[in-house]
Amino acid sequence: MLLTMTRARALVLVASVVAGLAVVAPMAQAESAQGVATTVARTWSANGRVNAILDVGGAVIIGGDFTTVYSPTGVAYPADRVAKYIPATGSFDTSFAAAANNTVKALTRSGSTLFIGGDFTTMNGSASESLAAVDLATGASVSGFAGSTNIAVDALTAAGGWLYVGGPFTSVTDSAGAYARNYLARLDPQTGAFDAAWAPVVSARVRSMVTSGDGASAYIGGDFTTIDGKGSLGRIGKLDPATGVWDLGFVSGPTNQGVRSPALAMSLEGNHLLVGAGGSGGGCALLDATTGTTQWSKHATGDVTGAVLKGNFSYCGGHFGGAASFEGLDRNKIASVVTATGAITTFAPNINSALGIFSMGETPDAVFVGGDFTRIGSSAQQGIGMFRDLDALTVPAAPGNLTAIAGDHQVVLSWDVPDTDGGQPLNPYVVYRQSATEPLTQVAVTRQPTYADGSARNNTAYTYYVTATNPQGASTLSNGASATPQAGLLNAPSAPRSLTVTPSYAKLTLTWAAPTSTGGSPLLGYRLYRSTVSGEGELLATLDPAALSYVDTAVVIGTRYYYQIAAFNAIGQGPITSEKSGVPATGVPGAPVLTANTSVYPIVLNWTLANGGAAPVSKYQITRDGVRRATLGAVSSYTDTTALHGVSYVYRIRAWNSFGWGPYSPPITVVVP
């Protein structure tokens, strides 16, 4: 009875202690008029490239080169190139067991069957050349399906009672034998039987396919310039999927700087067809789905390999990045365009890696991106990322697996990072504690998924709970974890001492001293936390117990980084240090210190340089009254022979090395004797 009553009391108290955070999340809507959040939802990840994303209603199937999926806490689960993600929980379905032995490139479904294309040779341990059919619920191979191709499959769609297959292949095989067929074919989705009667002649590789929601139209895109000899249908063709008859009234307009470029990705909504194109740089274009007329086209500095039409917006993703990378604007791998007007929005997440996005998809509540990235913005999110609709943001999931280890006047807590942050960055965790003599009370707020409660009294039984928070509010309570501190038990270590951050060119060097107490158990190491926003540190590195320094080279010059560090032993992590920060140096020289000798005529200027930067100084530049006076070699003095007696001048100097000019010295005013 006590547990039931205190649990109910806890729920009431949480609402008041969190001060309004525990609000009801907005109901999800089918399409957000506002678009998606600019920050990626923190969820599970994949350890390799994601090439294909498919919404199957309540779940999202991904395919690629990965072999593992892992939770935000880092728990790994095998997933051989195919996996099922559950957006409602933010986690992967680890019971889904489809397994390919090589790259997966394409996904589609028909009823309860999932079709998988790529350049694998086995599926679930059995021979399956480039094409396979598995059960959508379990991943088990579907018996009786015998379709395959001799080279990789790039694109799939199922419509009109047929399975359409595209890629670089030159033959198709079914249970009756092999058939010569280049780039495009259709099969019976039940048996994989090849339809020899449907024989379009496509001049080059098919790379993308999309079918309308009513199944009445399908669009085929790729490298080809003719279909059945008709050049007007090049790059993109529209057909009736039931009959396979091409719609000669659809003629694609330009998709990249006035040119019809290879169609690498497509998305269809109503009468809008969004095309991601390659070619010279890359392009993202909106076409009229009936006529093919170009509504607008945006040029990118790399291939556009993902395209999603959602609500009022068109999302274009790919390999572009850096300055003026998307229609003259700075965008890193993804951009958003107002579909109706063609105006580019301010949506500009920073997706890392050289190539970034290889695929995109959507659900009613989110836009998904897949690729070879490892970070999106400040979040470690590898392979797969989800941007929730602004109308579908939620509170985080509850932290899981809360554990409590009793010590001497201490209880060490640890828990799993929630499977989803609800679509917005996590705010601090809130730790609650109760005992037989005290109600549920907030005892800590912490950014890390661990906490050492040093206020616990010996011989008192405590039960702890944790909530996760984001701007939408607080999660439900975690599981409860109980512990009773006692004299003589081991503790977590105390905090490391004297953390310092020393900047130098393109790196920051951290040093610290060992904690004064190991808690009675050998020190196992240190956990170093870092962020670019004060108070929002995420785990950067786990270091061995002998380490008392760390050099952080994964930094951007000019950006301020904030650090904290904690020690841990077998009991758990101890208190974290206070925050220290630093900014990596630019490599250019520092400002010289300028002086003047006015006891002689002409006057002599002298200078010293404490910071020569990351390369030898090769020259100096002197200004007088704001006008460049002289450029000198690697010297330390200058005589101004043109200065006039009795005149006042203002001098400044700066130094140059191979990284560029450093800042000017503070000005000095000199009155010539």
Buried (B, 14 or more C-beta within 10 A) or exposed (E): EEEEEBBEEBBEBBBEBBEEBBEEBEEBBEBBEEBBBBBBBBBBBBBBBBBBBBBBEEBBBBBBBBBBBBBBBEEEBEBBBBBBBBBEBBBBBBEBBBBBBBBBBBBBBBEEBBBBBBBBEBBBEEEBBBBBBBBBBBBEBBEEBBBBBBBBBBBBBBBBEBBBBBBBBEBBBBEEEEBEBBBBBBBBBBBBBBBEEBEBBBBBBBBBBBBBEEBEBBBBBBBBBBBEEBEEBBBBBBBBBEEBEBBEEBBBBBBBBEEBBBBBBBBBBEEBBBBBBBBEBBBBBBBBBEBBEBBBBBBBBBBBBBBBBBBBBBBBBBBBBEEEBBBEEEBBBBBBBBBEEBEBBEBBBBBBBEBBBBBBBBBBBBBBBBBBBBBBBBBBBBBBBBBBBBBBBBBBBBBBEBBBBBBBBBBBBBBBBBBBBBBBBBBBBBBBBBBEEEEBEBBBEBBBBBBBBBEBEBEBEBBBBBBBBBEBBBBBBBBBBEBBBEEEBBBBBBBBEEBEBEBBBBBBBBEBEBBEBBBBBEBBBBBBBBBBEEEBBBBBBEBEBEBBEBEBEEBEBEEBBBBBBBBBBEBBBBBBBEBBBBBBBBBBBBBBBBBBEEEEEEBBBBBEBEBBBBBEBEBBBBBBEEEEBBEBEBEEEBBBEEBEEEEEBEBBBBBBBEBEBBBBBEEBEBEBE
